[in-house]
Amino acid sequence: MSMANAGRDSAHCIIVSIDRERAYWKNHYAGLPRAHESRGFESYWPLLEQAYLVYLRHPDTSRDQGGELYAESKEARAWRLDRPQAQSLFSRVMDRIHRATTRLEFAA
């Protein structure tokens, strides 16, 4: 086995059902940063969705690096999230992804 293939063989596949995540957050977003300023879940969802996009586009970055990328996103800036708020929201999404993928690993 070549070294190029070694990384691929040990890689994990994570499936994120955005519909399931959207349904989850619809019932759990109220306590997130600036949620009280939203006009309901539909207006807040793009902010959450951006956190998933950062994760999907940069799966190998650390939580801190991902949080920084998220803080610089158009959505986070539009909502005027400061860095701690952006890091907190990104971390909550990562916790959600981790819990979902842990369940999948043990279900197999």
VOPAGU-2260 file (C-alpha; in pm, 1 decimal, decimal comma):
REM VOPAGU-2260
SITE   aa  ch    i         X         Y         Z
SITE  MET   A    0       0,0       0,0       0,0
SITE  SER   A    1     138,6     340,6     -92,8
SITE  MET   A    2     147,1     630,3     150,5
SITE  ALA   A    3    -104,0     815,1     -68,6
SITE  ASN   A    4    -355,0     533,6     -23,2
SITE  ALA   A    5    -283,0     491,9     347,7
SITE  GLY   A    6    -453,0     822,5     431,5
SITE  ARG   A    7    -756,0     737,8     223,7
SITE  ASP   A    8    -798,1     396,0     382,4
SITE  SER   A    9    -809,2     539,6     733,4
SITE  ALA   A   10   -1032,4     835,4     645,9
SITE  HIS   A   11   -1376,3     857,7     798,5
SITE  CYS   A   12   -1687,4     943,8     605,3
SITE  ILE   A   13   -1922,7    1178,4     783,6
SITE  ILE   A   14   -2271,4    1226,6     647,0
SITE  VAL   A   15   -2454,6    1541,4     746,7
SITE  SER   A   16   -2826,9    1546,9     676,2
SITE  ILE   A   17   -2891,7    1917,1     644,3
SITE  ASP   A   18   -3267,9    1856,6     660,5
SITE  ARG   A   19   -3229,0    1673,0     991,7
SITE  GLU   A   20   -2997,0    1942,4    1125,4
SITE  ARG   A   21   -3239,3    2216,0    1020,0
SITE  ALA   A   22   -3524,6    2035,6    1199,8
SITE  TYR   A   23   -3310,6    1998,6    1513,3
SITE  TRP   A   24   -3205,8    2363,4    1524,7
SITE  LYS   A   25   -3558,5    2487,2    1457,9
SITE  ASN   A   26   -3642,3    2364,6    1808,4
SITE  HIS   A   27   -3309,7    2456,3    1972,2
SITE  TYR   A   28   -3186,9    2786,2    1826,8
SITE  ALA   A   29   -3353,2    3023,0    2073,8
SITE  GLY   A   30   -3057,5    3026,5    2315,7
SITE  LEU   A   31   -2792,4    3089,3    2049,8
SITE  PRO   A   32   -2610,8    3423,6    2008,8
SITE  ARG   A   33   -2840,5    3700,8    1881,2
SITE  ALA   A   34   -3130,3    3460,1    1821,4
SITE  HIS   A   35   -3356,4    3694,7    2016,5
SITE  GLU   A   36   -3290,9    3956,9    1745,3
SITE  SER   A   37   -3408,9    3730,8    1464,3
SITE  ARG   A   38   -3746,7    3743,4    1296,1
SITE  GLY   A   39   -3787,8    3373,2    1360,1
SITE  PHE   A   40   -3601,3    3061,6    1263,3
SITE  GLU   A   41   -3615,6    3121,9     887,5
SITE  SER   A   42   -3416,4    3442,4     923,5
SITE  TYR   A   43   -3165,2    3277,7    1161,8
SITE  TRP   A   44   -3109,0    2956,2     964,4
SITE  PRO   A   45   -2854,2    3103,1     714,3
SITE  LEU   A   46   -2629,6    3186,3    1009,4
SITE  LEU   A   47   -2637,2    2825,4    1129,3
SITE  GLU   A   48   -2609,1    2689,6     777,1
SITE  GLN   A   49   -2286,5    2886,5     728,1
SITE  ALA   A   50   -2130,4    2704,0    1024,1
SITE  TYR   A   51   -2204,7    2372,3     851,5
SITE  LEU   A   52   -2059,5    2504,6     526,1
SITE  VAL   A   53   -1735,7    2605,5     699,9
SITE  TYR   A   54   -1709,3    2254,2     843,5
SITE  LEU   A   55   -1785,8    2085,5     510,3
SITE  ARG   A   56   -1544,0    2305,7     315,0
SITE  HIS   A   57   -1263,5    2278,4     572,5
SITE  PRO   A   58   -1306,5    1937,8     740,0
SITE  ASP   A   59    -944,9    1912,2     856,0
SITE  THR   A   60    -923,9    2245,4    1036,0
SITE  SER   A   61    -930,1    2264,1    1412,5
SITE  ARG   A   62   -1234,0    2389,8    1597,9
SITE  ASP   A   63   -1052,7    2716,5    1670,5
SITE  GLN   A   64    -951,0    2765,9    1307,3
SITE  GLY   A   65   -1302,3    2680,5    1190,4
SITE  GLY   A   66   -1442,1    2929,2    1438,3
SITE  GLU   A   67   -1213,8    3197,3    1299,1
SITE  LEU   A   68   -1324,3    3120,2     943,2
SITE  TYR   A   69   -1683,9    3131,5    1058,3
SITE  ALA   A   70   -1634,1    3464,2    1237,2
SITE  GLU   A   71   -1507,1    3611,4     908,3
SITE  SER   A   72   -1805,0    3486,5     706,9
SITE  LYS   A   73   -2051,3    3726,7     547,7
SITE  GLU   A   74   -2332,9    3583,9     757,7
SITE  ALA   A   75   -2154,2    3621,2    1092,2
SITE  ARG   A   76   -2054,7    3977,9    1007,6
SITE  ALA   A   77   -2409,5    4062,9     891,4
SITE  TRP   A   78   -2540,9    3945,9    1229,1
SITE  ARG   A   79   -2264,9    4147,1    1401,8
SITE  LEU   A   80   -2139,4    3845,5    1594,0
SITE  ASP   A   81   -1824,1    3924,3    1784,7
SITE  ARG   A   82   -1549,3    3660,5    1783,2
SITE  PRO   A   83   -1655,2    3493,9    2109,6
SITE  GLN   A   84   -2016,3    3471,3    1988,6
SITE  ALA   A   85   -1907,8    3330,8    1651,5
SITE  GLN   A   86   -1674,0    3080,3    1819,1
SITE  SER   A   87   -1953,3    2975,1    2054,8
SITE  LEU   A   88   -2205,9    2923,4    1776,5
SITE  PHE   A   89   -1955,6    2735,2    1560,1
SITE  SER   A   90   -1860,5    2519,0    1857,5
SITE  ARG   A   91   -2226,6    2433,4    1923,4
SITE  VAL   A   92   -2265,5    2320,5    1561,8
SITE  MET   A   93   -1946,1    2112,6    1590,0
SITE  ASP   A   94   -2078,0    1954,7    1910,6
SITE  ARG   A   95   -2397,4    1866,5    1726,7
SITE  ILE   A   96   -2204,2    1711,3    1435,4
SITE  HIS   A   97   -1982,4    1517,5    1676,8
SITE  ARG   A   98   -2280,6    1376,8    1868,2
SITE  ALA   A   99   -2453,0    1274,2    1544,9
SITE  THR   A  100   -2143,4    1106,7    1400,4
SITE  THR   A  101   -2062,3     929,8    1727,8
SITE  ARG   A  102   -2407,6     771,0    1719,8
SITE  LEU   A  103   -2347,5     657,8    1361,1
SITE  GLU   A  104   -2014,1     495,7    1451,9
SITE  PHE   A  105   -2170,6     292,4    1731,0
SITE  ALA   A  106   -2478,1     203,7    1527,3
SITE  ALA   A  107   -2271,8      20,4    1266,1
